[in-house]
Amino acid sequence: MKRNAWFLVLVMAALAGPLFFMVPCKAAPEAPPGADEVGAPDWGFKVKIPAGWSVAQKTERLAVLGCPGIHGALVVFPHALPDFARLATKMRQGLTDDNVQLNPLSPAEELPGEIVAGDYEGEYDGLHVKARWAGSMSPYGGGAYVIASARPEYYTPQLAGLADAMIRSVRFFEADVKELQRFFTGTWLGDGGQSRLVLSADGSYEKCDEGAAPSRGRWALRGTRFEGALLVTGPEGGRSVVEYRVRSEKGAVHWDQYRLGGKLYTKQP
């Protein structure tokens, strides 16, 4: 999960911080997170902050929580995986990025309520850490992750237990993505114009790659304008998830350019 490194930056930077979470969906009127909650309304979930903890840092996608006297961090953020099997597979593989390597200490466990949790150890930017990583599925698609982490000398069963407790108490709801889908509706060109993706307002799509027959199907979105997931259903019913993220360089955000599955696409006027 390549996008997780930046939130771990916050976690390890504070090493006394907390969690945020994430989830996908449409909108049934749902009250925004209260003063004692964190959540990602655009992803469709919220959860209560453990007693004594508070928000140390937060973005549209995740929250980092800290607690005075505890040298560890809680982080809650979303995922857009389509089913429980893929959630379990991803968590058994561990978390790897250019400067992050969290390896499972034992096989992640499948728990009641479509939850997967496991213990991890590894390196973050040269810092040795231990962590408890828990993930769950939303009934609306996608779900949430919670990570509790600290340097080994500060890592405790109590800190790890907070990850399990929080993931069990995440409240999922349908997120309103109508505005988001309007924003992405249109024609996108990728690979220097060799790939053409048309996302129509009626939820259908057509993708044309040079030298290949067009592919068609249905599309939906989960996330924010900054990043999220394109949920694709092919003509024969097969489902796939394509992560997207806006292009940004040196503090400048290019809202007409996105990386979809690693390829850069530009929206046409």
C-alpha positions as CSV (number, residue, x, y, z in Angstrom):
1,M,0.0,0.0,0.0
2,K,2.2,2.7,-1.3
3,R,0.3,5.6,0.0
4,N,0.7,4.8,3.6
5,A,4.2,6.0,4.0
6,W,3.3,9.7,4.4
7,F,0.9,9.0,7.3
8,L,3.5,7.0,9.0
9,V,5.8,10.0,8.7
10,L,3.4,11.8,11.0
11,V,3.2,8.8,13.3
12,M,6.9,8.3,13.7
13,A,7.5,12.0,13.9
14,A,5.3,12.3,17.0
15,L,5.8,8.8,18.3
16,A,3.2,9.5,20.8
17,G,0.5,10.1,18.4
18,P,-2.7,8.4,17.3
19,L,-5.0,7.1,14.7
20,F,-7.4,8.2,12.1
21,F,-9.5,6.2,9.9
22,M,-11.2,5.9,6.6
23,V,-14.0,4.4,4.6
24,P,-16.0,4.7,1.4
25,C,-19.6,5.2,0.3
26,K,-22.6,7.3,-0.6
27,A,-24.6,9.6,1.7
28,A,-27.3,8.8,4.1
29,P,-27.6,11.9,6.3
30,E,-25.1,11.3,9.0
31,A,-24.0,13.7,11.7
32,P,-20.4,14.9,11.3
33,P,-17.8,13.5,13.8
34,G,-18.3,15.0,17.2
35,A,-15.7,16.5,19.5
36,D,-14.8,13.1,20.9
37,E,-14.6,11.4,17.4
38,V,-12.4,11.3,14.3
39,G,-13.5,10.2,10.9
40,A,-13.5,10.7,7.2
41,P,-17.0,11.7,6.1
42,D,-16.0,11.5,2.4
43,W,-14.9,7.9,3.0
44,G,-18.0,7.0,5.2
45,F,-16.7,6.3,8.7
46,K,-16.1,7.7,12.2
47,V,-14.9,6.4,15.5
48,K,-14.6,7.6,19.1
49,I,-11.2,8.8,20.3
50,P,-9.9,6.8,23.3
51,A,-10.0,8.4,26.7
52,G,-7.0,10.6,27.3
53,W,-6.0,10.8,23.6
54,S,-6.5,13.8,21.3
55,V,-5.9,14.7,17.6
56,A,-2.3,15.6,17.0
57,Q,-2.6,15.9,13.2
58,K,-5.3,15.4,10.7
59,T,-6.0,15.5,7.0
60,E,-9.1,14.7,4.9
61,R,-8.0,11.1,4.8
62,L,-6.4,10.3,8.2
63,A,-5.9,11.3,11.8
64,V,-2.9,10.9,14.1
65,L,-3.7,10.7,17.8
66,G,-1.4,11.3,20.7
67,C,-1.6,10.9,24.5
68,P,0.5,12.7,27.2
69,G,2.9,10.2,28.8
70,I,2.5,7.6,26.0
71,H,5.4,7.4,23.5
72,G,3.4,5.9,20.7
73,A,1.0,6.8,18.0
74,L,-2.5,5.8,16.8
75,V,-3.3,6.4,13.1
76,V,-6.7,5.8,11.4
77,F,-7.1,5.9,7.6
78,P,-9.3,4.3,4.9
79,H,-8.9,1.6,2.3
80,A,-10.9,0.8,-0.8
81,L,-10.4,-2.9,-1.0
82,P,-13.4,-4.6,-2.6
83,D,-13.7,-7.7,-0.3
84,F,-12.5,-9.3,2.9
85,A,-10.3,-11.9,1.1
86,R,-8.2,-9.1,-0.4
87,L,-8.0,-7.3,2.9
88,A,-6.7,-10.4,4.6
89,T,-4.2,-11.0,1.8
90,K,-2.8,-7.4,1.9
91,M,-2.4,-7.4,5.7
92,R,-0.6,-10.8,5.6
93,Q,1.9,-9.3,3.2
94,G,2.9,-6.4,5.5
95,L,3.6,-2.8,4.6
96,T,6.4,-1.9,2.3
97,D,7.5,1.4,0.8
98,D,10.8,3.1,-0.1
99,N,11.5,4.0,3.6
100,V,9.0,1.8,5.4
101,Q,9.2,-1.9,6.0
102,L,6.7,-3.5,8.5
103,N,6.9,-7.3,8.5
104,P,4.4,-9.6,10.1
105,L,5.7,-11.2,13.3
106,S,3.0,-14.0,12.8
107,P,0.2,-14.5,10.3
108,A,-2.5,-11.8,10.7
109,E,-5.7,-13.2,12.4
110,E,-9.2,-13.1,10.9
111,L,-11.5,-11.9,13.7
112,P,-15.3,-11.7,13.9
113,G,-16.9,-8.7,12.2
114,E,-14.8,-8.9,9.0
115,I,-11.7,-7.7,10.9
116,V,-8.1,-8.7,10.3
117,A,-5.3,-7.8,12.9
118,G,-1.7,-8.7,13.3
119,D,1.6,-7.7,15.0
120,Y,4.4,-6.2,12.9
121,E,8.0,-5.1,13.3
122,G,10.3,-3.3,11.0
123,E,12.0,0.0,10.0
124,Y,10.7,3.4,9.3
125,D,13.3,5.8,7.9
126,G,16.0,4.1,10.0
127,L,13.8,3.9,13.2
128,H,13.1,0.5,14.5
129,V,9.4,0.1,15.5
130,K,6.8,-2.4,16.6
131,A,3.2,-2.0,15.6
132,R,-0.3,-3.5,15.8
133,W,-2.2,-3.1,12.5
134,A,-6.0,-3.8,12.3
135,G,-8.3,-3.5,9.4
136,S,-12.0,-3.9,8.7
137,M,-14.5,-3.9,5.9
138,S,-17.4,-1.5,5.5
139,P,-20.8,-2.9,4.4
140,Y,-20.8,-0.2,1.7
141,G,-17.4,-1.2,0.3
142,G,-13.8,-0.4,1.3
143,G,-13.1,0.0,5.0
144,A,-10.8,1.3,7.7
145,Y,-7.3,0.7,9.1
146,V,-5.9,1.5,12.5
147,I,-2.2,1.3,13.4
148,A,-0.7,1.5,16.9
149,S,3.0,1.9,16.8
150,A,6.0,2.8,18.9
151,R,9.7,2.2,19.4
152,P,10.1,-1.3,20.9
153,E,11.0,0.0,24.3
154,Y,7.8,2.0,24.4
155,Y,5.5,-0.6,22.7
156,T,3.0,-2.2,25.2
157,P,0.1,-4.6,25.0
158,Q,-2.1,-1.7,26.2
159,L,-1.1,0.4,23.2
160,A,-1.6,-2.5,20.8
161,G,-5.0,-3.2,22.3
162,L,-6.2,0.3,21.4
163,A,-5.9,-0.6,17.7
164,D,-8.2,-3.6,18.1
165,A,-10.6,-1.7,20.3
166,M,-10.9,1.2,17.8
167,I,-11.3,-1.0,14.7
168,R,-14.2,-2.8,16.4
169,S,-15.9,0.5,17.2
170,V,-15.6,2.1,13.8
171,R,-19.0,3.3,12.6
172,F,-19.6,3.0,8.8
173,F,-22.1,4.9,6.8
174,E,-22.8,5.8,3.2
175,A,-20.7,8.8,2.1
176,D,-22.0,11.3,-0.3
177,V,-19.8,11.2,-3.5
178,K,-22.1,12.9,-5.9
179,E,-20.0,16.1,-6.1
180,L,-16.8,14.0,-6.4
181,Q,-18.2,12.0,-9.3
182,R,-19.3,15.2,-11.1
183,F,-15.7,16.5,-10.7
184,F,-14.2,13.3,-12.3
185,T,-16.8,13.0,-15.1
186,G,-15.2,13.7,-18.5
187,T,-12.5,12.6,-20.8
188,W,-9.0,11.8,-19.5
189,L,-5.9,11.2,-21.6
190,G,-2.9,9.2,-20.4
191,D,0.5,8.0,-21.6
192,G,1.0,11.0,-23.8
193,G,-2.4,10.6,-25.4
194,Q,-2.1,6.9,-26.1
195,S,-4.7,6.0,-23.6
196,R,-8.2,7.5,-23.4
197,L,-10.6,7.1,-20.5
198,V,-14.2,8.5,-20.7
199,L,-16.1,8.6,-17.4
200,S,-19.7,9.3,-18.1
201,A,-22.2,10.9,-15.8
202,D,-24.5,7.9,-16.0
203,G,-21.8,5.7,-14.3
204,S,-20.5,4.1,-17.5
205,Y,-17.0,4.2,-18.8
206,E,-15.0,3.5,-21.9
207,K,-11.3,3.0,-22.0
208,C,-9.3,2.9,-25.2
209,D,-5.6,2.0,-25.3
210,E,-3.6,2.3,-28.5
211,G,-3.6,-1.0,-30.4
212,A,-6.2,-2.6,-28.1
213,A,-10.0,-3.0,-28.4
214,P,-12.0,-0.6,-26.2
215,S,-13.2,-1.8,-22.8
216,R,-16.5,-0.7,-21.2
217,G,-18.2,-1.1,-17.9
218,R,-19.3,0.8,-14.8
219,W,-17.4,3.2,-12.5
220,A,-17.8,4.7,-9.0
221,L,-15.5,6.6,-6.7
222,R,-14.5,6.6,-3.0
223,G,-12.4,9.2,-1.4
224,T,-11.7,12.9,-2.0
225,R,-10.4,15.1,-4.8
226,F,-6.9,14.7,-3.4
227,E,-6.9,10.9,-3.4
228,G,-9.1,7.8,-3.3
229,A,-10.1,4.8,-5.4
230,L,-11.9,4.3,-8.7
231,L,-14.1,1.2,-8.4
232,V,-14.5,-0.4,-11.7
233,T,-17.0,-3.2,-12.8
234,G,-16.1,-4.8,-16.1
235,P,-18.6,-5.9,-18.8
236,E,-18.6,-9.5,-17.4
237,G,-19.1,-8.3,-13.8
238,G,-15.5,-8.5,-12.6
239,R,-14.6,-5.8,-10.0
240,S,-11.3,-4.0,-9.6
241,V,-9.9,-1.1,-7.6
242,V,-7.7,1.6,-9.1
243,E,-6.1,4.0,-6.7
244,Y,-5.9,7.7,-7.7
245,R,-4.0,10.7,-6.4
246,V,-3.8,14.3,-7.7
247,R,-0.4,15.4,-9.1
248,S,1.4,17.8,-6.9
249,E,4.9,19.2,-7.2
250,K,6.7,21.6,-4.9
251,G,3.5,22.6,-3.1
252,A,1.6,23.2,-6.4
253,V,-1.5,20.9,-6.9
254,H,-2.6,20.2,-10.5
255,W,-6.3,19.5,-10.3
256,D,-6.5,18.5,-13.9
257,Q,-3.9,15.7,-13.6
258,Y,-4.2,12.5,-11.6
259,R,-2.2,9.3,-11.3
260,L,-4.6,6.4,-11.9
261,G,-3.0,3.0,-11.1
262,G,0.5,4.6,-11.5
263,K,-0.2,6.3,-14.8
264,L,-0.6,10.0,-15.2
265,Y,-3.9,11.2,-16.8
266,T,-4.9,14.7,-17.8
267,K,-8.6,15.8,-17.9
268,Q,-9.6,17.4,-21.2
269,P,-11.4,20.8,-21.3
